[in-house]
Amino acid sequence: MKIYFAPLKFSNKDVTVRLNKELSGIFLVHIEIIHINIDLSESYSSERKQYHSTKIIESALSKTDFADGKVLILTEADLYVPVLTFVFGEAQLGGKLSIVSVCRLHEEFYTGHTNEELFYERTKKEVLHELGHTFGLLHCFDWDCVMHSSNSIEEVDIKGNTYCKHCFDDIKNQIPLHFKE
């Protein structure tokens, strides 16, 4: 199994390199950068000035048939689903595809101040969260678990940055040879 990063309107190579290293160490899999040609304008809402994440995932389905693992789309585009003001990400529950937006993970979005380490930690949490959904994990009640639901940046900051034992065991049970404690 592999994990594929698919940058889409995403240019922060430092984050990609750090995530590649950390995820390789957690999941013991090869992380590969791929480029998929998706026309983001098809998912854009001019009324909301945001991109519909479900439509992006739908567009990526046929373009990732070759992928024999999990595909994570990283984007700087601001995402939404119709019932929410915004989303940090979305994933196919038990499927292959997920997307994470870093747009609202930047501290300057809220305070005007840059904090690159905080930005990276938020991004890592949301990447692990959405990947967890692709492994079939639901939201966890444990605030120390990265699978805890986050509807605001404060909730992203409060929750843990790793899977709890229960969630990690659920992932390991699917492909036990790929993971380490």
N, C-alpha and C positions, 0 to 999 in steps of 0.2 A: 504494500500500500504506500502511496505517496500523498503528500499534501502539496497542492499547487497554489501559489500566490498569483493572482491575476490583477495587476495594477490597472485601474481604469480611472483616468483623470486623477492620477496619484503620482507624485513626483519625489516623495521623501525616501531616498535610497537608504539613509541611515536607519530609519525605522524598519525598512524591509530587511536589511542585513541583521539587525539585532533580533528581530522576530524569527528570522530564519535560524539563527544560532540557538535561540531559546527553545523554539518548538522542536527542532531536531533533537535537542537534549531531553525534552519531556516525552515526546512520542517515539523517539528512536526510529525516525523515518527520514527519508530524503525530502527536502523541500525544493521544489522547482518553480522558477519564475516563468510564467507563460503570458502571452499576450493574446487576448481574444478581442476580435473586432466587433464591438457593439456600438450601435448608434444610440447614444444617450438621449438624443432629442426625442426619440419615440416614447421615453418614459418621463419627459419633462412636463410639469404643470406650470403654465405661465401664471395662473392665478395664485399658486402657492409659492412659486419660485423655488421649487424643490423637485426631486426626482423620485418616482414611485419605485420603491425597492423591489416589490414583487414582479413588476414588469421587467426590471433589469435581470432578475434571476431567470424569468421565463425566456428572455432573449439569449441568455448564456447557455441554456440547456442544450440546444442543438450544436452549439459551438464548442462543447466540452465532451463530446461523445468519446473521444480518445482517452480521457482522463480515467485512470484506474484507481482513484482515491478521492480525497476531498478537495474541492476547489473553493478557495476563499478569494473573493473579489475585494480589493482594498480601494477605497475611493475617497476623494476630498469633497465629493458632491453631497449636498444636504439631502437626506432621505426622508421619506414619509410613507405611511400607509394611510388609506382614507380615514380610518377611525381615530388616528392619532395625529398630533401636531407635528411630531418628528419621530424618527427611530434612529438609534445608534447602529442598528444592524438588523438583519433578518436571515433566516436559514430555512432550508427544507428539513423538517423534522425527520431524522433517520435517512436523509438523502445525501446527495453529493455536494450541493451548492450552498454557499452562504456569502453574505456581503456585509462589510463593516465600513461605515462612514466615519472618518476622523474629523469631519467639519465641526461638530459640537464637542469634540474632545480636547480642543486647544483651550488653554486657560484664558488666552486673550479674547476668546468668544464671550467670556463672562466678565472679566475684570480689566481687560486691556493690557495685562502683563503676560509676558512670555515665560513659560516654565517647561522646558523641553523634557525634563525627567518626568514630571507629572503627566505631560502629554503622552509619553511613551508608556507609562504604567497604565493609563486609561486605555490606550490602544491595545495593549497586551491583554488586559482583562476582557475587552469586548471581542477580540479575536478568539480567545479561549472559550468565551461564552458561546459565540455563534458556532464554532467548531463542535462544541459540546452538543448543541442541538442536532448537528448532522450525524452525530453518534446516537441520537435518539434520546438525549437527556432533556428532561423538562426543567422548569424553574425549581430551584432548590430553596428550602426554607432556611437553610443555614447561611447567616450573613457573612460568615468567613469563606464561603464557597463562591467561586467565580460564576457559578450558575444561578446565583440569586438574581432575581429580576431587577433591572435598573430603568426606572422611568425618568430619572433626573440625573444630572451630573453629580449631585451630592451622593446619590445612591451608588453610582459607579465608584466614587472615592471611598465610600464606607465599606463596600464588600471586599472580600479577600481576593487575592490574585492567583489562587490555585484552586483546583478541584478539591472538594471535601473527600474523605475516604470513600463514602458511599458512591458518589458520582464517578470518582476515578475507577473504582472497582467495576462499575457498570461499563465504562469504556474498555477497560482491560479484558472483561469477559467477552467482548466482541472480537477482539484481535489480541489475545494475551501475549503473543510473542513480540509485539511491537512496543511494549511499554515497560517502564521501570518505576520503582517506588520513588 
